[in-house]
Amino acid sequence: MTPFVAEIIGTFFLILLGGGVVANVVLKGTKSNDHGWMVITTAWGFAVFVGVVVAGPYSGAHLNPAVSIGLAIAGKFDWAIIPSYVLAQFIGAMLGAIAVWLVYKDHFDISEDGESKRAIFCTSPAIRNWKTNIFSEIIGTFTLVFVILYFTNASLSEPETIIGLGSLGALPVAILVWVIGLSLGGTTGYAINPARDLGPRIIHSILPIKDKASNDWSYAWIPIVGPIIGASAAAILMLVLSNSI
């Protein structure tokens, strides 16, 4: 499997399972309707686990443009490869979003709340304030990338890191995403991944969803810019700390 295909497949499973749990909680008539934030954050954490296990041996399982950029800034990933990784991540995210819609199509049809349906595809803030919203995304992604750099010795781009640890190598990252969701996700829904938010948001705009809400394009830049800033800051701090030791 090539790294490009691995990033598509890994990100596909990330969104299939992550978006799937949101659909299971917010859509009418599902088995897990209204079961809350703990269910959502837990499943998102293990969606990351699945994506990393699948893609890790072949691509390093970035599954996130912010992670790819952070690694490049840290000098652990080739800038020239980033466009292909980002493209693969967006393709996987969009395919995953389509799959979630197909799985839950009957429940989409009987649910009236358009904003809840949109939440399956992309994030929105609990309180709309772009300054605090982008700060939340910066801090969440900073935490994600900074800790990942130390989990993997700043070498997610080296597939042997994941191969050597096997499935357990993905478990710390899954737990990290889980705790970020529980601790920091209540403000913006913790996108912490531009592909995870923008790719499915585009699919939401295209699909023939009944009683569909707006795509909220005025907010869409925050889950892109915030994670990139947060990942960049984490990589720069890691470099400063490494050079000072």
Contacts in CASP RR format, 6 or more apart in sequence:
PFRMAT RR
TARGET T0000
AUTHOR 0000-0000-0000
METHOD contacts of the structure
MODEL  1
MTPFVAEIIGTFFLILLGGGVVANVVLKGTKSNDHGWMVITTAWGFAVFV
GVVVAGPYSGAHLNPAVSIGLAIAGKFDWAIIPSYVLAQFIGAMLGAIAV
WLVYKDHFDISEDGESKRAIFCTSPAIRNWKTNIFSEIIGTFTLVFVILY
FTNASLSEPETIIGLGSLGALPVAILVWVIGLSLGGTTGYAINPARDLGP
RIIHSILPIKDKASNDWSYAWIPIVGPIIGASAAAILMLVLSNSI
1 9 0 8 1.000
1 58 0 8 1.000
2 58 0 8 1.000
3 58 0 8 1.000
3 59 0 8 1.000
3 60 0 8 1.000
3 81 0 8 1.000
3 84 0 8 1.000
3 85 0 8 1.000
3 88 0 8 1.000
4 59 0 8 1.000
4 84 0 8 1.000
4 85 0 8 1.000
4 87 0 8 1.000
4 88 0 8 1.000
5 58 0 8 1.000
5 88 0 8 1.000
6 54 0 8 1.000
6 55 0 8 1.000
6 56 0 8 1.000
6 57 0 8 1.000
6 58 0 8 1.000
6 59 0 8 1.000
6 60 0 8 1.000
6 61 0 8 1.000
6 88 0 8 1.000
7 55 0 8 1.000
7 59 0 8 1.000
7 61 0 8 1.000
7 62 0 8 1.000
7 63 0 8 1.000
7 85 0 8 1.000
7 88 0 8 1.000
7 89 0 8 1.000
7 92 0 8 1.000
8 88 0 8 1.000
8 89 0 8 1.000
8 91 0 8 1.000
8 92 0 8 1.000
8 95 0 8 1.000
9 51 0 8 1.000
9 54 0 8 1.000
9 55 0 8 1.000
9 92 0 8 1.000
10 50 0 8 1.000
10 51 0 8 1.000
10 52 0 8 1.000
10 54 0 8 1.000
10 55 0 8 1.000
10 61 0 8 1.000
10 63 0 8 1.000
10 92 0 8 1.000
11 51 0 8 1.000
11 55 0 8 1.000
11 63 0 8 1.000
11 88 0 8 1.000
11 89 0 8 1.000
11 91 0 8 1.000
11 92 0 8 1.000
11 93 0 8 1.000
11 96 0 8 1.000
11 195 0 8 1.000
11 196 0 8 1.000
12 92 0 8 1.000
12 93 0 8 1.000
12 95 0 8 1.000
12 96 0 8 1.000
12 99 0 8 1.000
13 47 0 8 1.000
13 50 0 8 1.000
13 51 0 8 1.000
13 54 0 8 1.000
14 47 0 8 1.000
14 48 0 8 1.000
14 50 0 8 1.000
14 51 0 8 1.000
14 63 0 8 1.000
14 93 0 8 1.000
14 196 0 8 1.000
15 47 0 8 1.000
15 92 0 8 1.000
15 93 0 8 1.000
15 95 0 8 1.000
15 96 0 8 1.000
15 97 0 8 1.000
15 99 0 8 1.000
15 100 0 8 1.000
15 196 0 8 1.000
15 200 0 8 1.000
16 47 0 8 1.000
16 96 0 8 1.000
16 99 0 8 1.000
16 100 0 8 1.000
17 43 0 8 1.000
17 44 0 8 1.000
17 46 0 8 1.000
17 47 0 8 1.000
17 50 0 8 1.000
18 43 0 8 1.000
18 44 0 8 1.000
18 47 0 8 1.000
19 47 0 8 1.000
19 96 0 8 1.000
19 97 0 8 1.000
19 100 0 8 1.000
19 120 0 8 1.000
19 121 0 8 1.000
19 200 0 8 1.000
20 43 0 8 1.000
20 100 0 8 1.000
20 103 0 8 1.000
20 104 0 8 1.000
20 120 0 8 1.000
21 32 0 8 1.000
21 39 0 8 1.000
21 40 0 8 1.000
21 43 0 8 1.000
21 44 0 8 1.000
21 47 0 8 1.000
22 40 0 8 1.000
22 119 0 8 1.000
22 120 0 8 1.000
23 30 0 8 1.000
23 100 0 8 1.000
23 103 0 8 1.000
23 104 0 8 1.000
23 107 0 8 1.000
23 108 0 8 1.000
23 120 0 8 1.000
24 30 0 8 1.000
24 31 0 8 1.000
24 32 0 8 1.000
24 33 0 8 1.000
24 35 0 8 1.000
24 39 0 8 1.000
24 104 0 8 1.000
25 32 0 8 1.000
25 33 0 8 1.000
25 34 0 8 1.000
25 35 0 8 1.000
25 36 0 8 1.000
25 39 0 8 1.000
25 40 0 8 1.000
26 33 0 8 1.000
26 111 0 8 1.000
26 113 0 8 1.000
26 116 0 8 1.000
26 117 0 8 1.000
26 119 0 8 1.000
26 120 0 8 1.000
27 33 0 8 1.000
27 104 0 8 1.000
27 107 0 8 1.000
27 108 0 8 1.000
27 111 0 8 1.000
27 116 0 8 1.000
27 117 0 8 1.000
27 120 0 8 1.000
28 107 0 8 1.000
28 110 0 8 1.000
28 111 0 8 1.000
28 112 0 8 1.000
29 107 0 8 1.000
29 110 0 8 1.000
30 104 0 8 1.000
30 107 0 8 1.000
32 39 0 8 1.000
37 182 0 8 1.000
37 186 0 8 1.000
38 182 0 8 1.000
41 178 0 8 1.000
41 181 0 8 1.000
41 182 0 8 1.000
41 185 0 8 1.000
42 178 0 8 1.000
44 177 0 8 1.000
44 178 0 8 1.000
44 181 0 8 1.000
45 174 0 8 1.000
45 175 0 8 1.000
45 177 0 8 1.000
45 178 0 8 1.000
46 174 0 8 1.000
46 178 0 8 1.000
48 63 0 8 1.000
48 170 0 8 1.000
48 173 0 8 1.000
48 174 0 8 1.000
48 177 0 8 1.000
49 167 0 8 1.000
49 170 0 8 1.000
49 171 0 8 1.000
49 173 0 8 1.000
49 174 0 8 1.000
51 61 0 8 1.000
51 63 0 8 1.000
51 170 0 8 1.000
52 60 0 8 1.000
52 61 0 8 1.000
52 63 0 8 1.000
52 162 0 8 1.000
52 169 0 8 1.000
52 170 0 8 1.000
52 173 0 8 1.000
52 174 0 8 1.000
53 61 0 8 1.000
53 166 0 8 1.000
53 167 0 8 1.000
53 170 0 8 1.000
54 61 0 8 1.000
55 61 0 8 1.000
55 63 0 8 1.000
56 159 0 8 1.000
56 162 0 8 1.000
56 163 0 8 1.000
56 170 0 8 1.000
57 159 0 8 1.000
57 162 0 8 1.000
57 163 0 8 1.000
58 159 0 8 1.000
59 85 0 8 1.000
59 88 0 8 1.000
59 159 0 8 1.000
60 156 0 8 1.000
60 157 0 8 1.000
60 158 0 8 1.000
60 159 0 8 1.000
60 161 0 8 1.000
60 162 0 8 1.000
61 156 0 8 1.000
61 162 0 8 1.000
61 170 0 8 1.000
62 68 0 8 1.000
62 71 0 8 1.000
62 85 0 8 1.000
62 89 0 8 1.000
62 156 0 8 1.000
62 157 0 8 1.000
63 89 0 8 1.000
63 193 0 8 1.000
63 195 0 8 1.000
64 89 0 8 1.000
64 192 0 8 1.000
64 193 0 8 1.000
64 194 0 8 1.000
64 195 0 8 1.000
64 196 0 8 1.000
64 227 0 8 1.000
65 82 0 8 1.000
65 85 0 8 1.000
65 86 0 8 1.000
65 89 0 8 1.000
65 193 0 8 1.000
65 194 0 8 1.000
65 195 0 8 1.000
65 227 0 8 1.000
65 228 0 8 1.000
66 141 0 8 1.000
66 144 0 8 1.000
66 145 0 8 1.000
66 192 0 8 1.000
66 193 0 8 1.000
66 194 0 8 1.000
66 227 0 8 1.000
66 228 0 8 1.000
66 230 0 8 1.000
66 231 0 8 1.000
67 144 0 8 1.000
67 145 0 8 1.000
67 148 0 8 1.000
67 156 0 8 1.000
67 193 0 8 1.000
67 231 0 8 1.000
68 77 0 8 1.000
68 82 0 8 1.000
68 85 0 8 1.000
68 86 0 8 1.000
68 89 0 8 1.000
69 82 0 8 1.000
69 228 0 8 1.000
69 231 0 8 1.000
69 232 0 8 1.000
69 235 0 8 1.000
70 77 0 8 1.000
70 145 0 8 1.000
70 231 0 8 1.000
70 232 0 8 1.000
70 234 0 8 1.000
70 235 0 8 1.000
71 77 0 8 1.000
71 149 0 8 1.000
71 154 0 8 1.000
71 156 0 8 1.000
71 157 0 8 1.000
71 235 0 8 1.000
72 78 0 8 1.000
72 79 0 8 1.000
72 82 0 8 1.000
72 235 0 8 1.000
73 231 0 8 1.000
73 232 0 8 1.000
73 235 0 8 1.000
73 236 0 8 1.000
73 239 0 8 1.000
74 149 0 8 1.000
74 154 0 8 1.000
74 235 0 8 1.000
74 238 0 8 1.000
74 239 0 8 1.000
76 154 0 8 1.000
76 155 0 8 1.000
76 156 0 8 1.000
76 157 0 8 1.000
76 158 0 8 1.000
77 156 0 8 1.000
77 157 0 8 1.000
78 157 0 8 1.000
86 195 0 8 1.000
89 195 0 8 1.000
90 195 0 8 1.000
90 198 0 8 1.000
90 199 0 8 1.000
92 195 0 8 1.000
93 195 0 8 1.000
93 196 0 8 1.000
93 198 0 8 1.000
93 199 0 8 1.000
93 200 0 8 1.000
94 199 0 8 1.000
94 200 0 8 1.000
94 202 0 8 1.000
94 203 0 8 1.000
96 200 0 8 1.000
97 121 0 8 1.000
97 199 0 8 1.000
97 200 0 8 1.000
97 203 0 8 1.000
97 204 0 8 1.000
98 203 0 8 1.000
98 207 0 8 1.000
100 120 0 8 1.000
101 108 0 8 1.000
101 120 0 8 1.000
101 203 0 8 1.000
101 207 0 8 1.000
101 209 0 8 1.000
104 120 0 8 1.000
108 117 0 8 1.000
108 209 0 8 1.000
108 210 0 8 1.000
109 210 0 8 1.000
111 117 0 8 1.000
111 211 0 8 1.000
112 211 0 8 1.000
113 211 0 8 1.000
114 209 0 8 1.000
114 211 0 8 1.000
114 212 0 8 1.000
114 213 0 8 1.000
115 124 0 8 1.000
115 213 0 8 1.000
117 204 0 8 1.000
117 209 0 8 1.000
117 211 0 8 1.000
117 212 0 8 1.000
117 213 0 8 1.000
118 124 0 8 1.000
118 204 0 8 1.000
118 212 0 8 1.000
118 213 0 8 1.000
118 214 0 8 1.000
118 215 0 8 1.000
118 216 0 8 1.000
120 200 0 8 1.000
121 200 0 8 1.000
121 201 0 8 1.000
121 203 0 8 1.000
121 204 0 8 1.000
122 191 0 8 1.000
122 197 0 8 1.000
122 198 0 8 1.000
122 199 0 8 1.000
122 200 0 8 1.000
122 201 0 8 1.000
122 204 0 8 1.000
122 216 0 8 1.000
122 220 0 8 1.000
122 223 0 8 1.000
123 188 0 8 1.000
123 189 0 8 1.000
123 190 0 8 1.000
123 191 0 8 1.000
123 197 0 8 1.000
123 223 0 8 1.000
124 188 0 8 1.000
124 189 0 8 1.000
124 216 0 8 1.000
124 219 0 8 1.000
125 133 0 8 1.000
125 136 0 8 1.000
125 187 0 8 1.000
125 188 0 8 1.000
125 189 0 8 1.000
125 219 0 8 1.000
125 222 0 8 1.000
126 186 0 8 1.000
126 187 0 8 1.000
126 188 0 8 1.000
126 189 0 8 1.000
127 187 0 8 1.000
128 219 0 8 1.000
130 219 0 8 1.000
130 222 0 8 1.000
132 187 0 8 1.000
133 187 0 8 1.000
133 188 0 8 1.000
133 219 0 8 1.000
133 222 0 8 1.000
134 222 0 8 1.000
134 225 0 8 1.000
134 226 0 8 1.000
134 229 0 8 1.000
136 184 0 8 1.000
136 185 0 8 1.000
136 187 0 8 1.000
136 188 0 8 1.000
136 190 0 8 1.000
137 188 0 8 1.000
137 190 0 8 1.000
137 191 0 8 1.000
137 192 0 8 1.000
137 222 0 8 1.000
137 223 0 8 1.000
137 225 0 8 1.000
137 226 0 8 1.000
137 227 0 8 1.000
137 230 0 8 1.000
138 226 0 8 1.000
138 227 0 8 1.000
138 229 0 8 1.000
138 230 0 8 1.000
138 233 0 8 1.000
139 184 0 8 1.000
139 230 0 8 1.000
140 180 0 8 1.000
140 184 0 8 1.000
140 185 0 8 1.000
140 190 0 8 1.000
140 192 0 8 1.000
140 230 0 8 1.000
141 192 0 8 1.000
141 193 0 8 1.000
141 226 0 8 1.000
141 227 0 8 1.000
141 228 0 8 1.000
141 229 0 8 1.000
141 230 0 8 1.000
141 231 0 8 1.000
141 234 0 8 1.000
142 230 0 8 1.000
142 231 0 8 1.000
142 233 0 8 1.000
142 234 0 8 1.000
143 176 0 8 1.000
143 180 0 8 1.000
143 184 0 8 1.000
143 234 0 8 1.000
144 176 0 8 1.000
144 177 0 8 1.000
144 180 0 8 1.000
144 192 0 8 1.000
144 231 0 8 1.000
144 234 0 8 1.000
145 230 0 8 1.000
145 231 0 8 1.000
145 234 0 8 1.000
145 235 0 8 1.000
146 234 0 8 1.000
146 237 0 8 1.000
146 238 0 8 1.000
147 176 0 8 1.000
148 156 0 8 1.000
148 173 0 8 1.000
148 176 0 8 1.000
149 156 0 8 1.000
149 234 0 8 1.000
149 235 0 8 1.000
149 238 0 8 1.000
150 238 0 8 1.000
151 169 0 8 1.000
151 172 0 8 1.000
151 173 0 8 1.000
151 176 0 8 1.000
152 161 0 8 1.000
153 161 0 8 1.000
154 238 0 8 1.000
154 242 0 8 1.000
155 161 0 8 1.000
156 162 0 8 1.000
162 169 0 8 1.000
162 170 0 8 1.000
177 192 0 8 1.000
180 190 0 8 1.000
180 192 0 8 1.000
181 189 0 8 1.000
181 190 0 8 1.000
184 190 0 8 1.000
188 222 0 8 1.000
188 223 0 8 1.000
191 197 0 8 1.000
191 223 0 8 1.000
191 227 0 8 1.000
192 227 0 8 1.000
193 223 0 8 1.000
193 227 0 8 1.000
194 223 0 8 1.000
194 224 0 8 1.000
194 227 0 8 1.000
194 228 0 8 1.000
196 223 0 8 1.000
197 220 0 8 1.000
197 223 0 8 1.000
197 224 0 8 1.000
198 220 0 8 1.000
198 223 0 8 1.000
198 224 0 8 1.000
201 215 0 8 1.000
201 216 0 8 1.000
201 220 0 8 1.000
204 212 0 8 1.000
204 215 0 8 1.000
205 215 0 8 1.000
END
